[in-house]
Amino acid sequence: MSEEFSTESQDVYTHGHHESVLRSHAARTAANSAAYLIPHLTHGLRVLDVGSGPGTITADFARLVAPGEVLGLDRSPEVVSAATALAAEAHLQNLSFDTGDIYALDFPDSSFDVVHAHQVLQHLTDPVEALREMRRVAKPGGIVAVRDADFHGMSWYPQLPELDEWMELYQQLARHNHAEPDAGRRLIHWARAAGFTDVTPSSANWLYATAEQRTWHAGVWADRVTHSAFAEQAAAHGLADAALLERISAGWRTWGASADGWFLIPNAEIIARA
């Protein structure tokens, strides 16, 4: 899950890098999070993954384009260090990670065949400028591939009031950070504003409906609501007190224990040609 990137000078990452966040991101692969891009990845391509997080998707890219070079960027040195260790353990010699700024990528024009960002634009104060910069470093005719969830498009059952409170709080906090939690529906608009004229849209869901999936997803969010930067920021900005956060966390665990539980996350995707 490459959602960990934002510029140090302006943007605030709503989730932070608590273990519960990284646990979620480390479960992401090219197959479950970038299937729309896989048909475009061939051996020898040079790929930039912006906001690469723990590097699991990026590592899959490296396997798919080998011996082509793959570089992952993230703003967190700690996350970059962990991703670098992952690459070493996997013996992926064509894969490397570094820190960087999505608004000022330290590469010449036309440097990459593919520039990718997963769950990144939703956290940015200026997603259009980020797309312009991604387009700059893509080769003419190359691909800028972006995928983002749409929070107001999410649906779940049972209809627990605590999950309604979670959604309201998440929307408030993300917008307090001048970010756009309903990014998915805006990807085409942002791409056109960034100067792209050849944009192919698609969408894919994440579904948590088996007992194992519900337990995992509920645990991730129950912990995130009370222990991550999400909790710290919500309290610091006066959007939630400890009692509300604990109630929402308990609601997530109640949902996770529901035998008929269902949680659907829609993701928008675009393949934009530079």
C-alpha positions in Angstrom: 0.0 0.0 0.0 1.6 2.7 -1.2 -0.4 5.3 0.6 2.3 6.7 2.9 3.7 9.6 0.9 3.0 13.3 1.3 5.2 16.4 1.1 6.9 17.3 4.3 6.2 21.0 4.0 2.4 21.0 3.6 0.7 17.7 3.9 -0.3 15.8 7.0 -0.6 12.0 6.7 -3.8 11.2 8.5 -2.9 7.6 9.3 0.7 7.9 10.4 3.0 4.9 10.7 1.7 3.0 13.7 2.0 -0.8 13.5 -1.7 -1.1 12.8 -1.3 1.1 9.7 1.8 -0.8 8.4 0.0 -4.1 9.1 -2.7 -3.0 6.7 -0.3 -1.7 4.0 2.0 -4.7 4.2 -0.9 -7.0 3.1 -1.1 -5.2 -0.2 0.3 -6.8 -3.4 0.2 -6.0 -7.0 -2.4 -8.7 -7.5 -4.9 -7.3 -4.9 -4.0 -3.6 -5.2 -2.7 -2.9 -8.7 -4.3 -5.6 -11.0 -5.3 -2.9 -13.5 -1.6 -2.1 -14.1 -0.2 -5.6 -14.3 -1.0 -6.0 -18.0 1.1 -3.0 -18.8 4.2 -4.2 -16.9 6.7 -6.0 -19.1 10.3 -7.0 -18.7 12.8 -4.1 -18.9 10.6 -1.2 -18.0 11.8 1.4 -15.5 9.2 2.0 -12.8 8.7 4.7 -10.1 6.4 3.9 -7.2 5.6 7.1 -5.4 4.4 6.6 -1.8 5.7 3.0 -1.7 5.2 2.4 2.0 6.5 -1.0 3.2 7.2 -1.9 -0.4 5.1 -5.0 -0.9 3.5 -3.7 -4.1 6.8 -2.2 -5.3 8.5 -5.6 -4.8 5.9 -7.3 -7.0 6.6 -4.6 -9.7 10.3 -5.5 -9.5 9.6 -9.1 -10.2 7.3 -8.3 -13.1 9.6 -5.9 -14.9 13.0 -7.6 -14.1 15.7 -6.8 -15.1 14.1 -3.4 -15.4 14.8 -1.0 -12.5 12.1 -0.2 -9.9 12.4 2.6 -7.4 10.1 3.2 -4.5 9.8 6.6 -2.8 8.3 7.5 0.6 8.7 10.4 2.9 9.4 8.4 6.0 13.0 7.3 6.5 11.9 4.5 8.9 9.5 3.1 6.3 12.1 3.4 3.6 14.6 1.5 5.8 12.0 -1.3 6.3 11.2 -1.5 2.6 14.9 -1.7 1.8 15.3 -4.6 4.1 12.4 -6.3 2.4 14.1 -5.9 -1.0 17.3 -7.4 0.4 15.5 -10.4 1.9 13.7 -11.0 -1.4 17.1 -10.7 -3.3 15.5 -8.2 -5.6 18.6 -6.5 -7.0 16.6 -4.3 -9.4 14.6 -2.7 -6.5 15.6 0.2 -4.4 13.9 2.7 -2.0 14.6 6.3 -1.1 13.0 9.3 0.5 11.5 12.0 -1.6 8.8 14.7 -2.2 6.0 14.0 -4.7 5.8 17.7 -5.6 9.5 17.8 -6.5 10.7 14.5 -7.7 14.5 14.5 -8.0 14.6 13.0 -11.5 15.0 14.5 -15.0 12.1 14.8 -17.3 11.0 11.6 -19.1 12.9 9.3 -16.7 10.4 6.4 -16.2 8.1 4.2 -18.3 5.6 3.8 -15.5 4.9 6.2 -12.5 2.6 4.7 -9.9 0.9 5.9 -6.8 -1.4 3.8 -4.6 -3.8 5.4 -2.1 -1.6 8.6 -2.2 -3.6 11.4 -3.8 -6.3 11.3 -1.1 -3.8 12.5 1.4 -2.4 15.5 -0.5 -3.3 19.1 -0.3 -2.6 19.5 -4.1 -3.2 16.2 -6.0 -3.2 18.0 -9.3 0.2 19.4 -8.8 1.4 15.9 -7.7 0.0 14.5 -11.0 1.7 17.1 -13.0 5.0 16.2 -11.4 4.4 12.5 -12.0 3.6 13.3 -15.6 6.9 15.3 -15.9 9.1 12.3 -15.0 7.1 9.9 -17.2 8.4 9.2 -20.7 6.3 10.5 -23.6 3.6 7.8 -24.1 4.5 6.3 -20.7 2.0 5.5 -18.0 1.0 7.4 -14.9 -1.1 4.9 -12.9 -3.1 6.0 -9.8 -5.5 4.2 -7.5 -7.5 5.7 -4.6 -10.3 4.6 -2.4 -13.5 6.6 -2.1 -14.6 6.8 1.6 -18.2 7.9 1.1 -18.6 5.1 -1.4 -17.8 2.5 1.3 -20.7 0.3 2.5 -21.1 -2.1 5.4 -23.4 -4.4 7.3 -24.6 -4.5 10.0 -25.3 -0.8 10.1 -23.7 0.0 13.4 -23.9 3.6 14.7 -20.2 3.4 15.7 -19.1 2.9 12.1 -21.3 5.8 11.1 -19.4 7.8 13.8 -16.1 6.5 12.4 -16.9 7.7 8.8 -18.0 11.1 10.1 -14.8 11.5 12.1 -12.6 10.3 9.3 -14.2 12.8 6.9 -13.8 15.6 9.4 -10.1 14.8 10.2 -9.1 14.3 6.6 -10.7 17.6 5.5 -9.1 19.3 8.5 -5.8 18.2 7.0 -6.9 19.7 3.7 -7.1 16.3 2.1 -9.8 14.6 0.1 -11.1 11.3 1.5 -13.5 10.8 -1.4 -10.6 10.9 -3.9 -11.6 8.0 -6.0 -14.5 9.8 -7.8 -12.2 12.7 -8.6 -9.3 11.0 -10.3 -10.4 11.7 -13.9 -11.1 15.3 -13.0 -7.7 15.7 -11.3 -5.9 14.0 -14.2 -7.5 16.3 -16.8 -6.6 19.3 -14.7 -3.0 18.1 -14.6 -2.9 18.1 -18.4 -3.6 14.4 -19.3 -5.9 13.9 -22.3 -5.6 10.1 -22.6 -7.1 8.6 -19.4 -8.5 5.1 -19.1 -10.6 4.7 -15.9 -11.5 1.5 -14.1 -12.5 0.4 -10.6 -12.1 -2.6 -8.3 -13.3 -3.4 -4.8 -11.7 -4.7 -1.6 -14.3 -6.9 0.2 -14.1 -8.1 3.8 -16.8 -10.6 4.3 -15.3 -14.0 5.4 -14.6 -14.6 9.1 -10.9 -14.3 8.6 -11.2 -11.1 6.5 -13.6 -9.5 9.0 -11.3 -10.3 12.0 -8.3 -8.8 10.2 -10.0 -5.7 8.9 -11.8 -5.0 12.2 -8.5 -5.5 14.2 -6.6 -3.1 11.9 -9.2 -0.3 12.4 -9.9 -1.0 16.1 -6.2 -0.5 16.8 -5.8 2.5 14.4 -8.7 4.4 15.9 -7.2 4.3 19.4 -3.4 4.1 18.8 -2.3 5.7 15.5 -1.8 9.2 14.3 -5.5 9.2 13.4 -6.3 9.0 17.1 -3.7 11.6 18.1 -4.8 14.1 15.4 -8.5 13.6 16.2 -7.9 14.4 19.9 -5.4 17.3 19.2 -7.9 19.0 16.9 -10.8 18.6 19.3 -12.7 16.3 16.9 -12.9 13.4 19.3 -12.3 12.5 22.9 -11.0 9.2 24.3 -14.6 8.0 25.0 -15.6 8.5 21.4 -12.5 6.8 20.1 -13.0 3.8 22.4 -16.6 3.5 21.4 -15.7 3.5 17.7 -12.9 1.0 18.3 -15.4 -1.3 20.1 -17.8 -0.9 17.3 -15.2 -2.1 14.8 -14.7 -5.3 16.9 -18.5 -5.8 17.1 -18.7 -5.6 13.4 -15.7 -8.0 13.0 -17.5 -10.5 15.2 -20.7 -10.4 13.2 -21.2 -13.6 11.3 -23.0 -11.8 8.5 -20.6 -8.8 8.4 -19.8 -7.2 5.1 -17.5 -4.2 4.4 -16.9 -3.0 0.8 -14.2 -0.5 -0.2 -14.5 0.8 -3.8 -11.3 1.9 -5.5 -11.0 4.1 -8.5 -8.1 3.6 -10.9 -6.7 5.5 -13.9 -4.1 4.7 -16.6 -3.1 8.1 -17.8 -0.7 8.5 -20.8 2.0 11.1 -20.6 
